């Protein structure tokens, strides 16, 4: 029978990896970048919250306008007037 050729096992390639940008940057620069990323994330969340509040206020204003509109109330009311006799 013929022997099967096995691929030679490579040792862990931890040292073969090329240097990453994280490895090349100093700790100070890395900390500044992380803090800036956190600030941007917080600013984005605040902006989304503000947009959500504006949409909620617009929805409430529209509902209030509709509540004062007799035609809208008449069209969307329950038409079973017998139960109010």
C-alpha positions, 0 to 999 in steps of 0.5 A, a space after each residue: 500500500 502507498 503511504 499518504 503524504 501528510 502536510 507538515 504541521 506548522 507551529 503557531 504562527 503568532 510570530 509570523 503575523 505582520 505588525 498591526 496599526 495597533 501595535 505601531 501606535 503609541 498608547 497615548 495616541 491609541 487612548 486619544 483615538 478611543 476617547 474620540 470614538 466614544 465622544 462621537 458615539 455619544 454625540 450620535 446617540 444624543 442626536 438620535 434621541 433628539 430626533 426621536 423626541 422631535 418625532 414624538 412631539 410632531 406626532 402629539 401635535 398632529 393628534 391634538 390637531 386631529 382631536 379638534 377636527 370634527 370631520 376626523 372625529 366623525 369619520 373615525 368614531 364608532 357608528 353604533 349610536 344606539 348604545 348611547 340612548 
